[in-house]
Amino acid sequence: MTAQVSRMSHVAICVSNMEASLAFYRDLLGFTVILDQMQDTTEGGLPYVYKNTHAQRRAGHLKYGGGDSAPRLVVTEHPGDPPDGEPIKLDQIGISHVAFTVPNVEVLARELVAKGARTSGPIDAFHDAEGRITTVYFLDPDGMLVQFDQPPRR
């Protein structure tokens, strides 16, 4: 039997500052917070999925758009505890980035730059043979890569 996966449930990211991350994902990118909760991380299964011991976590569940297949993020912060590690890049083991499909990468990229978002490099560095910008990478408040792709023309 195979897993019979029907869609991606969510991507979870650990952040150093929940408010700064919500300002990026919610206010700048347009995600909606559907749940924001504190959880005890010393009970149940959670102690088994941590490298370090934490008393609690704040988990913000975010969704973009409607429907069951809408992109979902879980943004986690551990109040009072500094995060462990650094964001990774494309050549390191682990989930290196989160990517979203958008109708027009160049328009979005210029809008995000105008609002103060940090890019990982020049927005025109990733262009196709026709000079169109079809993908771009930004950095969230913790320096994690967030990619935006544009579907190819048909």
VMD Tcl script that builds the backbone (N, CA, C; Angstrom):
set m [mol new atoms 462]
animate dup $m
set s [atomselect $m all]
$s set {name element resname resid chain x y z} {
  {N N MET 1 A 0.840 -1.183 0.000}
  {CA C MET 1 A 0.000 0.000 0.000}
  {C C MET 1 A 0.883 1.244 0.000}
  {N N THR 2 A 0.495 2.252 -0.752}
  {CA C THR 2 A 1.212 3.528 -0.749}
  {C C THR 2 A 0.530 4.485 0.228}
  {N N ALA 3 A 1.164 5.600 0.476}
  {CA C ALA 3 A 0.639 6.569 1.442}
  {C C ALA 3 A -0.648 7.250 0.969}
  {N N GLN 4 A -0.890 7.283 -0.313}
  {CA C GLN 4 A -2.069 7.928 -0.893}
  {C C GLN 4 A -2.190 9.390 -0.456}
  {N N VAL 5 A -1.094 10.132 -0.578}
  {CA C VAL 5 A -1.076 11.543 -0.223}
  {C C VAL 5 A -1.924 12.315 -1.215}
  {N N SER 6 A -2.830 13.139 -0.713}
  {CA C SER 6 A -3.708 13.904 -1.594}
  {C C SER 6 A -3.276 15.360 -1.740}
  {N N ARG 7 A -2.568 15.897 -0.754}
  {CA C ARG 7 A -2.086 17.280 -0.814}
  {C C ARG 7 A -1.106 17.491 0.330}
  {N N MET 8 A -0.392 18.583 0.290}
  {CA C MET 8 A 0.497 18.960 1.380}
  {C C MET 8 A -0.356 19.538 2.501}
  {N N SER 9 A -0.179 19.065 3.709}
  {CA C SER 9 A -0.952 19.554 4.846}
  {C C SER 9 A -0.497 20.964 5.246}
  {N N HIS 10 A 0.802 21.123 5.528}
  {CA C HIS 10 A 1.338 22.419 5.916}
  {C C HIS 10 A 2.860 22.355 5.918}
  {N N VAL 11 A 3.467 23.509 6.004}
  {CA C VAL 11 A 4.896 23.635 6.229}
  {C C VAL 11 A 5.031 24.383 7.548}
  {N N ALA 12 A 5.871 23.882 8.453}
  {CA C ALA 12 A 6.064 24.516 9.751}
  {C C ALA 12 A 7.468 25.106 9.826}
  {N N ILE 13 A 7.544 26.316 10.335}
  {CA C ILE 13 A 8.836 26.982 10.481}
  {C C ILE 13 A 8.959 27.526 11.901}
  {N N CYS 14 A 10.141 27.409 12.456}
  {CA C CYS 14 A 10.437 27.957 13.776}
  {C C CYS 14 A 11.025 29.350 13.561}
  {N N VAL 15 A 10.537 30.322 14.318}
  {CA C VAL 15 A 10.981 31.705 14.150}
  {C C VAL 15 A 11.486 32.267 15.467}
  {N N SER 16 A 12.253 33.324 15.378}
  {CA C SER 16 A 12.788 33.942 16.590}
  {C C SER 16 A 11.856 35.010 17.151}
  {N N ASN 17 A 10.981 35.562 16.307}
  {CA C ASN 17 A 10.100 36.638 16.741}
  {C C ASN 17 A 8.764 36.494 16.018}
  {N N MET 18 A 7.753 36.025 16.730}
  {CA C MET 18 A 6.448 35.780 16.113}
  {C C MET 18 A 5.857 37.043 15.500}
  {N N GLU 19 A 5.940 38.143 16.202}
  {CA C GLU 19 A 5.331 39.380 15.684}
  {C C GLU 19 A 5.992 39.831 14.384}
  {N N ALA 20 A 7.319 39.741 14.290}
  {CA C ALA 20 A 8.018 40.108 13.055}
  {C C ALA 20 A 7.638 39.160 11.928}
  {N N SER 21 A 7.497 37.872 12.241}
  {CA C SER 21 A 7.119 36.898 11.210}
  {C C SER 21 A 5.684 37.089 10.762}
  {N N LEU 22 A 4.787 37.403 11.693}
  {CA C LEU 22 A 3.403 37.690 11.304}
  {C C LEU 22 A 3.328 38.952 10.446}
  {N N ALA 23 A 4.154 39.933 10.756}
  {CA C ALA 23 A 4.185 41.143 9.929}
  {C C ALA 23 A 4.603 40.800 8.495}
  {N N PHE 24 A 5.492 39.838 8.339}
  {CA C PHE 24 A 5.943 39.429 7.000}
  {C C PHE 24 A 4.887 38.568 6.308}
  {N N TYR 25 A 4.518 37.451 6.909}
  {CA C TYR 25 A 3.627 36.494 6.247}
  {C C TYR 25 A 2.174 36.971 6.186}
  {N N ARG 26 A 1.693 37.592 7.232}
  {CA C ARG 26 A 0.305 38.057 7.262}
  {C C ARG 26 A 0.170 39.418 6.597}
  {N N ASP 27 A 0.912 40.399 7.098}
  {CA C ASP 27 A 0.712 41.775 6.649}
  {C C ASP 27 A 1.303 42.051 5.275}
  {N N LEU 28 A 2.469 41.489 4.982}
  {CA C LEU 28 A 3.127 41.762 3.708}
  {C C LEU 28 A 2.674 40.814 2.606}
  {N N LEU 29 A 2.584 39.508 2.914}
  {CA C LEU 29 A 2.223 38.526 1.884}
  {C C LEU 29 A 0.734 38.232 1.804}
  {N N GLY 30 A -0.035 38.567 2.831}
  {CA C GLY 30 A -1.482 38.403 2.764}
  {C C GLY 30 A -2.055 37.114 3.334}
  {N N PHE 31 A -1.265 36.362 4.109}
  {CA C PHE 31 A -1.803 35.172 4.760}
  {C C PHE 31 A -2.782 35.595 5.861}
  {N N THR 32 A -3.714 34.715 6.182}
  {CA C THR 32 A -4.675 34.940 7.254}
  {C C THR 32 A -4.339 34.017 8.417}
  {N N VAL 33 A -4.347 34.558 9.625}
  {CA C VAL 33 A -4.131 33.734 10.812}
  {C C VAL 33 A -5.452 33.038 11.124}
  {N N ILE 34 A -5.431 31.707 11.084}
  {CA C ILE 34 A -6.654 30.953 11.379}
  {C C ILE 34 A -6.643 30.375 12.785}
  {N N LEU 35 A -5.470 30.338 13.421}
  {CA C LEU 35 A -5.354 29.878 14.801}
  {C C LEU 35 A -4.041 30.397 15.357}
  {N N ASP 36 A -4.076 30.922 16.558}
  {CA C ASP 36 A -2.878 31.397 17.260}
  {C C ASP 36 A -3.010 30.884 18.685}
  {N N GLN 37 A -2.168 29.924 19.058}
  {CA C GLN 37 A -2.350 29.274 20.350}
  {C C GLN 37 A -1.030 29.002 21.055}
  {N N MET 38 A -1.115 28.956 22.388}
  {CA C MET 38 A 0.010 28.527 23.207}
  {C C MET 38 A -0.191 27.045 23.495}
  {N N GLN 39 A 0.903 26.275 23.466}
  {CA C GLN 39 A 0.838 24.847 23.731}
  {C C GLN 39 A 1.909 24.459 24.739}
  {N N ASP 40 A 1.580 23.527 25.624}
  {CA C ASP 40 A 2.518 22.944 26.561}
  {C C ASP 40 A 3.351 21.930 25.768}
  {N N THR 41 A 4.652 22.106 25.734}
  {CA C THR 41 A 5.511 21.205 24.952}
  {C C THR 41 A 6.186 20.141 25.810}
  {N N THR 42 A 5.730 20.005 27.051}
  {CA C THR 42 A 6.345 19.014 27.943}
  {C C THR 42 A 5.529 17.734 28.036}
  {N N GLU 43 A 4.373 17.688 27.356}
  {CA C GLU 43 A 3.477 16.540 27.460}
  {C C GLU 43 A 3.175 15.956 26.091}
  {N N GLY 44 A 2.619 14.759 26.115}
  {CA C GLY 44 A 2.193 14.108 24.873}
  {C C GLY 44 A 3.373 13.800 23.970}
  {N N GLY 45 A 3.183 13.963 22.691}
  {CA C GLY 45 A 4.216 13.631 21.720}
  {C C GLY 45 A 5.231 14.724 21.463}
  {N N LEU 46 A 4.924 15.961 21.850}
  {CA C LEU 46 A 5.821 17.072 21.511}
  {C C LEU 46 A 7.245 16.930 22.044}
  {N N PRO 47 A 7.469 16.425 23.273}
  {CA C PRO 47 A 8.864 16.297 23.725}
  {C C PRO 47 A 9.727 15.423 22.803}
  {N N TYR 48 A 9.112 14.541 22.046}
  {CA C TYR 48 A 9.851 13.622 21.175}
  {C C TYR 48 A 10.285 14.255 19.846}
  {N N VAL 49 A 9.754 15.428 19.526}
  {CA C VAL 49 A 10.083 16.040 18.241}
  {C C VAL 49 A 10.899 17.324 18.398}
  {N N TYR 50 A 11.499 17.495 19.559}
  {CA C TYR 50 A 12.349 18.645 19.833}
  {C C TYR 50 A 13.786 18.208 20.076}
  {N N LYS 51 A 14.723 19.030 19.642}
  {CA C LYS 51 A 16.132 18.816 19.968}
  {C C LYS 51 A 16.400 19.277 21.393}
  {N N ASN 52 A 15.828 20.425 21.769}
  {CA C ASN 52 A 16.015 21.009 23.094}
  {C C ASN 52 A 14.688 21.004 23.855}
  {N N THR 53 A 14.767 21.113 25.165}
  {CA C THR 53 A 13.570 21.148 25.998}
  {C C THR 53 A 13.000 22.557 26.034}
  {N N HIS 54 A 11.693 22.645 25.838}
  {CA C HIS 54 A 10.978 23.923 25.908}
  {C C HIS 54 A 9.722 23.712 26.742}
  {N N ALA 55 A 9.341 24.716 27.513}
  {CA C ALA 55 A 8.141 24.615 28.342}
  {C C ALA 55 A 6.876 24.796 27.510}
  {N N GLN 56 A 6.955 25.693 26.518}
  {CA C GLN 56 A 5.766 25.990 25.722}
  {C C GLN 56 A 6.157 26.505 24.350}
  {N N ARG 57 A 5.166 26.520 23.484}
  {CA C ARG 57 A 5.366 27.123 22.181}
  {C C ARG 57 A 4.116 27.903 21.814}
  {N N ARG 58 A 4.336 28.940 21.030}
  {CA C ARG 58 A 3.236 29.674 20.420}
  {C C ARG 58 A 3.205 29.243 18.970}
  {N N ALA 59 A 2.076 28.748 18.533}
  {CA C ALA 59 A 1.933 28.270 17.156}
  {C C ALA 59 A 0.876 29.098 16.440}
  {N N GLY 60 A 1.295 29.759 15.394}
  {CA C GLY 60 A 0.375 30.520 14.552}
  {C C GLY 60 A 0.115 29.729 13.283}
  {N N HIS 61 A -1.131 29.398 13.040}
  {CA C HIS 61 A -1.522 28.663 11.831}
  {C C HIS 61 A -2.025 29.681 10.820}
  {N N LEU 62 A -1.391 29.720 9.646}
  {CA C LEU 62 A -1.722 30.699 8.625}
  {C C LEU 62 A -2.182 30.000 7.353}
  {N N LYS 63 A -3.076 30.657 6.641}
  {CA C LYS 63 A -3.621 30.107 5.399}
  {C C LYS 63 A -3.716 31.230 4.382}
  {N N TYR 64 A -3.457 30.879 3.127}
  {CA C TYR 64 A -3.594 31.873 2.059}
  {C C TYR 64 A -4.736 31.444 1.149}
  {N N GLY 65 A -5.788 32.232 1.117}
  {CA C GLY 65 A -6.915 31.932 0.244}
  {C C GLY 65 A -7.866 30.923 0.850}
  {N N GLY 66 A -8.782 30.447 0.022}
  {CA C GLY 66 A -9.809 29.530 0.489}
  {C C GLY 66 A -9.598 28.126 -0.032}
  {N N GLY 67 A -10.443 27.238 0.405}
  {CA C GLY 67 A -10.392 25.868 -0.072}
  {C C GLY 67 A -9.427 24.997 0.704}
  {N N ASP 68 A -9.600 23.691 0.523}
  {CA C ASP 68 A -8.770 22.721 1.236}
  {C C ASP 68 A -7.321 22.698 0.770}
  {N N SER 69 A -7.057 23.103 -0.467}
  {CA C SER 69 A -5.693 23.019 -0.990}
  {C C SER 69 A -4.927 24.338 -0.871}
  {N N ALA 70 A -5.480 25.308 -0.149}
  {CA C ALA 70 A -4.802 26.595 0.030}
  {C C ALA 70 A -3.503 26.391 0.808}
  {N N PRO 71 A -2.445 27.124 0.456}
  {CA C PRO 71 A -1.180 27.002 1.187}
  {C C PRO 71 A -1.358 27.311 2.673}
  {N N ARG 72 A -0.728 26.494 3.520}
  {CA C ARG 72 A -0.794 26.680 4.973}
  {C C ARG 72 A 0.613 26.660 5.559}
  {N N LEU 73 A 0.832 27.564 6.491}
  {CA C LEU 73 A 2.083 27.625 7.240}
  {C C LEU 73 A 1.754 27.524 8.719}
  {N N VAL 74 A 2.611 26.865 9.474}
  {CA C VAL 74 A 2.550 26.910 10.935}
  {C C VAL 74 A 3.843 27.586 11.371}
  {N N VAL 75 A 3.701 28.729 11.996}
  {CA C VAL 75 A 4.838 29.516 12.446}
  {C C VAL 75 A 4.936 29.332 13.958}
  {N N THR 76 A 6.094 28.840 14.425}
  {CA C THR 76 A 6.263 28.491 15.836}
  {C C THR 76 A 7.347 29.329 16.491}
  {N N GLU 77 A 7.033 29.817 17.680}
  {CA C GLU 77 A 7.989 30.558 18.504}
  {C C GLU 77 A 7.952 29.946 19.900}
  {N N HIS 78 A 9.079 29.945 20.567}
  {CA C HIS 78 A 9.161 29.425 21.932}
  {C C HIS 78 A 9.464 30.598 22.856}
  {N N PRO 79 A 8.414 31.218 23.404}
  {CA C PRO 79 A 8.607 32.429 24.222}
  {C C PRO 79 A 9.603 32.207 25.357}
  {N N GLY 80 A 10.556 33.126 25.454}
  {CA C GLY 80 A 11.571 33.054 26.500}
  {C C GLY 80 A 12.762 32.184 26.178}
  {N N ASP 81 A 12.685 31.409 25.086}
  {CA C ASP 81 A 13.790 30.530 24.691}
  {C C ASP 81 A 14.334 30.971 23.333}
  {N N PRO 82 A 15.644 31.155 23.227}
  {CA C PRO 82 A 16.198 31.510 21.915}
  {C C PRO 82 A 16.123 30.305 20.968}
  {N N PRO 83 A 15.904 30.555 19.672}
  {CA C PRO 83 A 15.897 29.438 18.718}
  {C C PRO 83 A 17.299 28.863 18.559}
  {N N ASP 84 A 17.366 27.631 18.135}
  {CA C ASP 84 A 18.636 26.946 17.932}
  {C C ASP 84 A 18.908 26.853 16.435}
  {N N GLY 85 A 20.077 27.234 15.994}
  {CA C GLY 85 A 20.450 27.078 14.601}
  {C C GLY 85 A 20.247 28.338 13.781}
  {N N GLU 86 A 20.551 28.183 12.491}
  {CA C GLU 86 A 20.453 29.278 11.534}
  {C C GLU 86 A 19.676 28.803 10.322}
  {N N PRO 87 A 19.096 29.725 9.563}
  {CA C PRO 87 A 18.427 29.320 8.327}
  {C C PRO 87 A 19.430 28.668 7.380}
  {N N ILE 88 A 18.986 27.683 6.624}
  {CA C ILE 88 A 19.879 27.006 5.697}
  {C C ILE 88 A 19.658 27.505 4.275}
  {N N LYS 89 A 20.582 27.175 3.402}
  {CA C LYS 89 A 20.510 27.549 1.994}
  {C C LYS 89 A 20.264 26.302 1.145}
  {N N LEU 90 A 20.211 26.466 -0.153}
  {CA C LEU 90 A 19.811 25.394 -1.062}
  {C C LEU 90 A 20.753 24.194 -1.079}
  {N N ASP 91 A 21.996 24.368 -0.647}
  {CA C ASP 91 A 22.951 23.259 -0.691}
  {C C ASP 91 A 23.167 22.604 0.674}
  {N N GLN 92 A 22.235 22.802 1.592}
  {CA C GLN 92 A 22.354 22.213 2.923}
  {C C GLN 92 A 21.203 21.232 3.167}
  {N N ILE 93 A 21.442 20.256 4.017}
  {CA C ILE 93 A 20.432 19.241 4.316}
  {C C ILE 93 A 19.281 19.863 5.094}
  {N N GLY 94 A 18.079 19.522 4.711}
  {CA C GLY 94 A 16.883 20.021 5.374}
  {C C GLY 94 A 16.004 20.773 4.387}
  {N N ILE 95 A 14.900 21.242 4.861}
  {CA C ILE 95 A 14.017 22.038 4.003}
  {C C ILE 95 A 14.659 23.407 3.853}
  {N N SER 96 A 15.071 23.728 2.645}
  {CA C SER 96 A 15.865 24.936 2.425}
  {C C SER 96 A 15.034 26.177 2.144}
  {N N HIS 97 A 13.794 25.994 1.716}
  {CA C HIS 97 A 12.970 27.162 1.430}
  {C C HIS 97 A 11.512 26.759 1.258}
  {N N VAL 98 A 10.647 27.760 1.273}
  {CA C VAL 98 A 9.227 27.599 0.995}
  {C C VAL 98 A 8.964 28.355 -0.287}
  {N N ALA 99 A 8.198 27.770 -1.203}
  {CA C ALA 99 A 7.936 28.413 -2.491}
  {C C ALA 99 A 6.437 28.529 -2.737}
  {N N PHE 100 A 6.041 29.654 -3.326}
  {CA C PHE 100 A 4.645 29.913 -3.652}
  {C C PHE 100 A 4.527 30.299 -5.119}
  {N N THR 101 A 3.455 29.872 -5.759}
  {CA C THR 101 A 3.173 30.255 -7.139}
  {C C THR 101 A 2.326 31.524 -7.117}
  {N N VAL 102 A 2.727 32.492 -7.915}
  {CA C VAL 102 A 2.000 33.765 -8.023}
  {C C VAL 102 A 1.808 34.093 -9.497}
  {N N PRO 103 A 0.809 34.918 -9.825}
  {CA C PRO 103 A 0.548 35.207 -11.238}
  {C C PRO 103 A 1.651 36.007 -11.930}
  {N N ASN 104 A 2.309 36.936 -11.203}
  {CA C ASN 104 A 3.317 37.788 -11.824}
  {C C ASN 104 A 4.438 38.059 -10.815}
  {N N VAL 105 A 5.551 37.361 -10.975}
  {CA C VAL 105 A 6.671 37.468 -10.045}
  {C C VAL 105 A 7.249 38.877 -10.020}
  {N N GLU 106 A 7.458 39.458 -11.180}
  {CA C GLU 106 A 8.109 40.771 -11.220}
  {C C GLU 106 A 7.280 41.840 -10.517}
  {N N VAL 107 A 5.977 41.851 -10.749}
  {CA C VAL 107 A 5.110 42.832 -10.097}
  {C C VAL 107 A 5.151 42.640 -8.585}
  {N N LEU 108 A 5.027 41.390 -8.126}
  {CA C LEU 108 A 5.071 41.120 -6.690}
  {C C LEU 108 A 6.424 41.502 -6.110}
  {N N ALA 109 A 7.506 41.141 -6.785}
  {CA C ALA 109 A 8.847 41.433 -6.285}
  {C C ALA 109 A 9.056 42.934 -6.098}
  {N N ARG 110 A 8.674 43.705 -7.069}
  {CA C ARG 110 A 8.846 45.161 -6.959}
  {C C ARG 110 A 7.973 45.740 -5.836}
  {N N GLU 111 A 6.772 45.190 -5.668}
  {CA C GLU 111 A 5.890 45.629 -4.589}
  {C C GLU 111 A 6.485 45.295 -3.219}
  {N N LEU 112 A 7.015 44.074 -3.073}
  {CA C LEU 112 A 7.606 43.676 -1.793}
  {C C LEU 112 A 8.848 44.495 -1.467}
  {N N VAL 113 A 9.685 44.763 -2.464}
  {CA C VAL 113 A 10.876 45.597 -2.246}
  {C C VAL 113 A 10.461 47.002 -1.817}
  {N N ALA 114 A 9.430 47.555 -2.474}
  {CA C ALA 114 A 8.955 48.895 -2.122}
  {C C ALA 114 A 8.438 48.951 -0.685}
  {N N LYS 115 A 7.965 47.814 -0.169}
  {CA C LYS 115 A 7.454 47.747 1.204}
  {C C LYS 115 A 8.545 47.352 2.195}
  {N N GLY 116 A 9.786 47.236 1.734}
  {CA C GLY 116 A 10.906 46.983 2.633}
  {C C GLY 116 A 11.331 45.536 2.792}
  {N N ALA 117 A 10.748 44.614 2.026}
  {CA C ALA 117 A 11.158 43.213 2.129}
  {C C ALA 117 A 12.579 43.043 1.597}
  {N N ARG 118 A 13.322 42.109 2.195}
  {CA C ARG 118 A 14.701 41.852 1.791}
  {C C ARG 118 A 14.752 40.735 0.754}
  {N N THR 119 A 15.464 40.969 -0.322}
  {CA C THR 119 A 15.675 39.924 -1.331}
  {C C THR 119 A 16.967 39.181 -1.003}
  {N N SER 120 A 17.116 37.982 -1.579}
  {CA C SER 120 A 18.360 37.242 -1.385}
  {C C SER 120 A 19.411 37.689 -2.390}
  {N N GLY 121 A 19.033 38.522 -3.318}
  {CA C GLY 121 A 19.901 39.038 -4.367}
  {C C GLY 121 A 19.073 39.933 -5.270}
  {N N PRO 122 A 19.646 40.435 -6.348}
  {CA C PRO 122 A 18.881 41.303 -7.250}
  {C C PRO 122 A 17.653 40.578 -7.812}
  {N N ILE 123 A 16.518 41.283 -7.889}
  {CA C ILE 123 A 15.306 40.624 -8.365}
  {C C ILE 123 A 15.401 40.213 -9.835}
  {N N ASP 124 A 16.270 40.854 -10.583}
  {CA C ASP 124 A 16.392 40.490 -12.000}
  {C C ASP 124 A 17.460 39.421 -12.246}
  {N N ALA 125 A 18.027 38.853 -11.182}
  {CA C ALA 125 A 19.057 37.816 -11.342}
  {C C ALA 125 A 18.478 36.524 -11.916}
  {N N PHE 126 A 17.224 36.252 -11.642}
  {CA C PHE 126 A 16.574 35.044 -12.132}
  {C C PHE 126 A 15.629 35.404 -13.274}
  {N N HIS 127 A 16.149 35.439 -14.464}
  {CA C HIS 127 A 15.302 35.755 -15.620}
  {C C HIS 127 A 15.429 34.639 -16.643}
  {N N ASP 128 A 14.389 34.507 -17.458}
  {CA C ASP 128 A 14.412 33.457 -18.477}
  {C C ASP 128 A 15.095 33.979 -19.746}
  {N N ALA 129 A 15.100 33.173 -20.790}
  {CA C ALA 129 A 15.781 33.538 -22.048}
  {C C ALA 129 A 15.191 34.792 -22.686}
  {N N GLU 130 A 13.953 35.093 -22.371}
  {CA C GLU 130 A 13.291 36.289 -22.914}
  {C C GLU 130 A 13.464 37.505 -22.007}
  {N N GLY 131 A 14.201 37.354 -20.908}
  {CA C GLY 131 A 14.434 38.459 -19.994}
  {C C GLY 131 A 13.346 38.648 -18.945}
  {N N ARG 132 A 12.350 37.752 -18.920}
  {CA C ARG 132 A 11.271 37.854 -17.936}
  {C C ARG 132 A 11.734 37.288 -16.594}
  {N N ILE 133 A 11.345 37.948 -15.532}
  {CA C ILE 133 A 11.637 37.456 -14.191}
  {C C ILE 133 A 10.526 36.481 -13.827}
  {N N THR 134 A 10.885 35.202 -13.701}
  {CA C THR 134 A 9.868 34.180 -13.444}
  {C C THR 134 A 10.018 33.509 -12.082}
  {N N THR 135 A 11.067 33.839 -11.367}
  {CA C THR 135 A 11.246 33.350 -10.003}
  {C C THR 135 A 12.104 34.360 -9.253}
  {N N VAL 136 A 11.900 34.429 -7.942}
  {CA C VAL 136 A 12.665 35.354 -7.116}
  {C C VAL 136 A 12.667 34.813 -5.690}
  {N N TYR 137 A 13.735 35.105 -4.960}
  {CA C TYR 137 A 13.855 34.677 -3.569}
  {C C TYR 137 A 13.911 35.896 -2.663}
  {N N PHE 138 A 13.132 35.843 -1.598}
  {CA C PHE 138 A 13.173 36.855 -0.550}
  {C C PHE 138 A 13.613 36.180 0.739}
  {N N LEU 139 A 13.925 36.981 1.743}
  {CA C LEU 139 A 14.302 36.477 3.063}
  {C C LEU 139 A 13.234 36.908 4.053}
  {N N ASP 140 A 12.742 35.960 4.850}
  {CA C ASP 140 A 11.785 36.338 5.881}
  {C C ASP 140 A 12.560 36.987 7.034}
  {N N PRO 141 A 11.904 37.423 8.106}
  {CA C PRO 141 A 12.622 38.121 9.184}
  {C C PRO 141 A 13.763 37.330 9.817}
  {N N ASP 142 A 13.715 35.990 9.740}
  {CA C ASP 142 A 14.799 35.177 10.284}
  {C C ASP 142 A 15.825 34.786 9.232}
  {N N GLY 143 A 15.672 35.263 8.004}
  {CA C GLY 143 A 16.622 34.945 6.945}
  {C C GLY 143 A 16.304 33.671 6.187}
  {N N MET 144 A 15.125 33.085 6.416}
  {CA C MET 144 A 14.738 31.886 5.665}
  {C C MET 144 A 14.334 32.279 4.248}
  {N N LEU 145 A 14.702 31.430 3.301}
  {CA C LEU 145 A 14.387 31.702 1.900}
  {C C LEU 145 A 12.902 31.477 1.619}
  {N N VAL 146 A 12.282 32.457 0.971}
  {CA C VAL 146 A 10.895 32.364 0.522}
  {C C VAL 146 A 10.914 32.660 -0.972}
  {N N GLN 147 A 10.538 31.674 -1.767}
  {CA C GLN 147 A 10.607 31.782 -3.226}
  {C C GLN 147 A 9.210 32.020 -3.792}
  {N N PHE 148 A 9.159 32.822 -4.861}
  {CA C PHE 148 A 7.923 33.023 -5.608}
  {C C PHE 148 A 8.178 32.642 -7.054}
  {N N ASP 149 A 7.315 31.791 -7.587}
  {CA C ASP 149 A 7.414 31.310 -8.967}
  {C C ASP 149 A 6.213 31.770 -9.757}
  {N N GLN 150 A 6.450 31.922 -11.028}
  {CA C GLN 150 A 5.370 32.276 -11.964}
  {C C GLN 150 A 5.181 31.101 -12.903}
  {N N PRO 151 A 3.933 30.683 -13.144}
  {CA C PRO 151 A 3.735 29.579 -14.078}
  {C C PRO 151 A 4.256 29.940 -15.473}
  {N N PRO 152 A 4.770 28.953 -16.209}
  {CA C PRO 152 A 5.260 29.241 -17.563}
  {C C PRO 152 A 4.117 29.628 -18.490}
  {N N ARG 153 A 4.443 30.435 -19.488}
  {CA C ARG 153 A 3.437 30.792 -20.502}
  {C C ARG 153 A 3.114 29.583 -21.335}
  {N N ARG 154 A 1.901 29.485 -21.752}
  {CA C ARG 154 A 1.495 28.358 -22.599}
  {C C ARG 154 A 1.153 28.829 -23.974}
}
mol reanalyze $m
mol bondsrecalc $m
mol representation Tube
mol addrep $m
